[in-house]
């Protein structure tokens, strides 16, 4: 599936909920479904700067596609990173770099997050795109 097809699916999934408490529950469920990363990867180096809670983000390039892994010590934040992984996982570096993550606004995520969580969301996206830029450079180098 393309990034936009996945985003459209997420928008559809979240449109079933009228209430933001239900949407938060959906985020929590997504976070609970996220496979935990290896304990050895919970390092300072993989910690995302700019998040109030701890978020570890790992990425590797496998057969030309980026495989993301993440974990967080906060349930809502873990759900947010799980959503980002759902959209950007198994995509080429160029697709991740070019991705317009419109689903964030369409599901109302940004306006329903505290300013610190919003900053964390932007930090997660930035880190995922930085991984993609690095892998793209390595492929072209």
SERO-4910 file (N, C-alpha, C, O; in steps of 0.05 Angstrom, whole numbers):
BEGIN
 pado doro    nc1    nc2    nc3   cac1   cac2   cac3    cc1    cc2    cc3    oc1    oc2    oc3
  Unk    A     17    -24      0      0      0      0     17     25      0     39     25     12
  Unk    A      8     46    -13     22     71    -13     18     86     13     -1     79     28
  Unk    A     34    105     18     31    121     43      4    135     43     -9    135     64
  Unk    A     -5    145     21    -31    159     20    -54    139     24    -74    146     37
  Unk    A    -52    115     14    -73     95     18    -75     88     48    -97     85     58
  Unk    A    -52     85     60    -52     79     89    -64    103    105    -80     98    123
  Unk    A    -56    127     97    -67    150    111    -98    152    108   -112    157    127
  Unk    A   -107    146     84   -136    147     79   -150    126     97   -172    131    107
  Unk    A   -138    103    100   -149     82    117   -150     91    146   -170     86    160
  Unk    A   -130    105    155   -129    115    183   -151    136    187   -165    136    207
  Unk    A   -154    154    167   -174    175    169   -202    161    171   -219    170    187
  Unk    A   -206    140    155   -231    126    155   -235    112    183   -257    113    194
  Unk    A   -214     99    193   -216     86    219   -223    106    241   -241    100    258
  Unk    A   -211    129    241   -216    149    262   -243    163    258   -253    174    277
  Unk    A   -253    163    234   -279    177    229   -302    163    242   -324    174    246
  Unk    A   -297    138    250   -319    122    264   -324    133    292   -344    127    304
  Unk    A   -304    148    303   -307    158    330   -314    187    330   -300    204    318
  Unk    A   -336    194    344   -345    222    346   -330    236    369   -325    260    368
  Unk    A   -323    221    389   -313    232    414   -283    228    415   -273    207    408
  Unk    A   -269    248    425   -240    246    427   -231    226    447   -209    216    446
  Unk    A   -247    220    467   -240    199    487   -238    172    472   -220    156    478
  Unk    A   -256    167    453   -255    143    437   -230    142    419   -218    122    415
  Unk    A   -223    165    409   -200    167    392   -174    163    408   -155    150    398
  Unk    A   -174    173    432   -151    168    450   -149    138    456   -127    127    456
  Unk    A   -172    125    460   -172     96    465   -161     82    441   -146     62    444
  Unk    A   -168     91    417   -157     79    392   -127     82    391   -113     63    384
  Unk    A   -117    105    399    -88    109    400    -75     91    420    -54     79    415
  Unk    A    -87     88    443    -76     70    464    -75     41    454    -56     27    458
  Unk    A    -97     33    440    -98      6    429    -76      2    408    -63    -19    407
  Unk    A    -72     22    391    -50     20    371    -23     18    385     -6      2    376
  Unk    A    -19     33    406      6     32    421     10      4    433     32     -6    433
  Unk    A    -12     -7    444    -10    -34    456     -4    -55    435      9    -76    442
  Unk    A    -12    -51    410     -7    -70    389     21    -67    377     30    -85    362
  Unk    A     35    -45    383     62    -41    372     81    -60    385     83    -62    409
  Unk    A     95    -75    367    115    -94    377    137    -79    392    148    -59    382
  Unk    A    143    -88    417    164    -74    432    191    -77    419    197    -98    406
  Unk    A    208    -57    421    235    -60    410    253    -74    430    247    -75    454
  Unk    A    274    -85    420    293   -100    436    303    -81    459    310    -58    454
  Unk    A    305    -92    482    314    -77    506    342    -64    500    347    -42    511
  Unk    A    358    -77    484    385    -66    478    383    -41    461    402    -25    459
  Unk    A    360    -36    448    357    -12    431    345     11    447    341     33    436
  Unk    A    339      7    472    329     29    489    353     45    499    360     45    523
  Unk    A    367     58    480    391     72    487    387    102    484    368    111    471
  Unk    A    405    117    496    405    146    494    406    155    464    393    174    456
  Unk    A    421    140    449    425    146    420    399    145    404    395    160    386
  Unk    A    382    126    412    356    123    397    333    139    409    311    138    399
  Unk    A    338    153    431    318    169    444    313    194    427    332    207    418
  Unk    A    287    200    423    281    224    407    282    249    425    270    250    446
  Unk    A    297    268    416    299    294    430    275    310    424    266    311    401
  Unk    A    264    323    444    240    341    439    214    328    448    193    340    446
  Unk    A    216    303    457    192    290    468    193    292    499    214    287    511
  Unk    A    170    299    511    169    300    540    172    272    552    186    268    571
  Unk    A    158    253    540    161    226    549    184    213    533    193    224    513
  Unk    A    192    189    542    214    176    527    203    161    503    184    145    506
  Unk    A    215    166    481    208    152    456    234    143    443    252    159    437
  Unk    A    236    117    439    259    105    425    250     98    397    229     86    393
  Unk    A    266    107    377    259    101    349    283     90    335    305    101    336
  Unk    A    279     67    323    300     53    309    291     49    281    267     47    275
  Unk    A    310     47    262    304     42    234    326     27    222    350     30    228
  Unk    A    319     10    203    339     -4    187    329     -6    158    305     -7    154
  Unk    A    347     -7    140    340    -10    111    342    -39    104    363    -51    106
  Unk    A    320    -50     95    319    -78     87    307    -79     59    284    -71     54
  Unk    A    322    -90     40    313    -92     12    303    -66      1    283    -65    -13
  Unk    A    316    -44      8    309    -18     -3    285     -4     11    277     18      3
  Unk    A    275    -16     32    253     -4     47    261     -1     76    276    -17     88
  Unk    A    250     20     88    256     26    116    237     10    135    213     11    131
  Unk    A    249     -3    154    233    -17    175    237     -1    201    260      1    211
  Unk    A    216     10    211    217     26    236    209      9    259    192     -9    257
  Unk    A    221     14    282    212      2    307    213     24    328    229     43    326
  Unk    A    195     23    347    194     44    367    182     34    393    169     13    394
  Unk    A    186     49    414    173     44    439    172     70    455    187     89    449
  Unk    A    155     71    474    152     95    491    144     86    519    132     65    523
  Unk    A    150    104    538    142     98    565    114    111    571    105    109    594
  Unk    A    102    124    551     76    137    555     56    125    535     62    122    511
  Unk    A     32    117    544     14    102    527      3    118    503      2    107    481
  Unk    A     -4    143    507    -14    159    484      9    163    464      5    161    440
  Unk    A     32    170    474     55    175    457     62    150    441     69    151    418
  Unk    A     61    127    454     66    102    440     46     97    418     53     87    397
  Unk    A     21    105    422      1    103    402      6    122    378      2    114    355
  Unk    A     16    146    384     23    165    363     45    154    346     44    155    321
  Unk    A     66    144    359     89    133    343     80    108    328     90    103    306
  Unk    A     62     93    339     51     69    325     37     78    300     39     65    279
  Unk    A     21     99    301      8    110    277     28    118    256     24    112    232
  Unk    A     49    133    264     69    141    245     83    117    232     88    117    208
  Unk    A     88     97    248    101     73    237     82     59    218     91     50    197
  Unk    A     57     58    225     37     46    207     38     59    179     36     46    158
  Unk    A     41     85    179     42    100    154     68     98    139     69     94    114
  Unk    A     90     99    153    117    102    140    133     76    139    153     75    125
  Unk    A    124     55    153    139     30    153    138     17    126    119     18    112
  Unk    A    160      3    119    162    -12     94    159      5     69    148     -4     49
  Unk    A    167     30     71    167     48     48    196     54     40    214     50     56
  Unk    A    200     63     16    227     70      7    235     96     21    218    112     29
  Unk    A    261    101     24    270    126     36    258    150     22    249    169     35
  Unk    A    257    150     -5    246    173    -20    217    177    -14    208    200    -11
  Unk    A    202    156    -11    173    158     -5    169    171     23    151    187     27
  Unk    A    186    163     42    184    175     69    192    204     68    179    221     81
  Unk    A    213    211     53    222    239     51    199    256     39    194    278     48
  Unk    A    186    246     18    166    261      3    138    260     17    120    275      8
  Unk    A    135    244     37    108    240     49     97    266     61    110    280     76
  Unk    A     72    271     53     56    293     65     37    280     84     18    267     76
  Unk    A     43    282    110     27    268    130      1    283    136     -2    293    159
  Unk    A    -17    284    117    -42    298    120    -61    286    140    -79    299    149
  Unk    A    -58    260    145    -77    246    163    -77    259    191    -97    258    205
  Unk    A    -55    271    199    -52    283    226    -73    305    230    -87    306    251
  Unk    A    -76    322    210    -97    343    211   -125    332    206   -144    340    219
  Unk    A   -127    313    188   -153    302    181   -167    288    204   -191    288    206
  Unk    A   -151    274    221   -164    261    244   -165    279    269   -175    271    290
  Unk    A   -155    304    266   -156    323    288   -136    318    309   -139    327    332
  Unk    A   -115    303    302    -95    296    323    -81    321    334    -78    323    358
  Unk    A    -72    338    316    -55    361    326    -70    379    345    -59    386    366
  Unk    A    -96    385    339   -110    403    357   -120    390    383   -128    404    401
  Unk    A   -118    364    384   -126    350    409   -102    340    425   -105    324    444
  Unk    A    -78    349    418    -54    343    434    -46    367    450    -49    390    441
  Unk    A    -34    362    473    -22    384    488      1    395    472     12    381    455
  Unk    A      9    420    477     32    431    463     57    414    465     72    411    446
  Unk    A     62    402    488     86    385    491     84    360    474    104    351    462
  Unk    A     60    348    473     56    324    456     58    331    426     68    316    410
  Unk    A     48    355    420     50    364    392     79    367    384     86    360    361
  Unk    A     95    379    401    123    382    396    136    354    393    153    350    375
  Unk    A    128    336    409    138    308    408    131    295    381    147    281    369
  Unk    A    106    299    372     97    289    346    115    299    324    124    284    307
  Unk    A    121    325    324    138    337    304    166    326    305    179    321    285
  Unk    A    176    321    330    203    310    334    204    281    323    224    274    311
  Unk    A    183    266    326    182    238    316    183    238    285    198    223    273
  Unk    A    166    256    273    166    257    244    193    266    234    203    254    214
  Unk    A    205    286    246    231    296    238    252    273    239    268    270    220
  Unk    A    251    258    261    271    236    264    267    214    242    286    204    232
  Unk    A    242    208    236    236    187    216    246    197    189    257    182    173
  Unk    A    242    223    183    251    234    157    281    235    156    293    231    135
  Unk    A    294    241    179    323    241    180    335    213    174    355    211    159
  Unk    A    323    193    185    331    165    179    329    161    148    347    150    136
  Unk    A    306    170    137    302    166    108    322    181     91    333    170     72
  Unk    A    329    205    100    349    221     85    376    206     86    390    205     66
  Unk    A    383    196    110    408    182    113    409    157     96    430    152     82
  Unk    A    388    142     95    387    117     79    387    124     49    400    110     33
  Unk    A    373    146     42    373    154     14    401    161      5    410    154    -17
  Unk    A    416    176     22    443    184     16    461    160     13    479    159     -4
  Unk    A    457    140     31    474    116     30    468    100      5    487     89     -8
  Unk    A    443     99     -4    436     84    -29    448     98    -53    457     85    -72
  Unk    A    448    125    -52    458    140    -75    489    142    -75    501    149    -95
  Unk    A    500    137    -51    529    141    -48    543    118    -57    568    117    -56
***
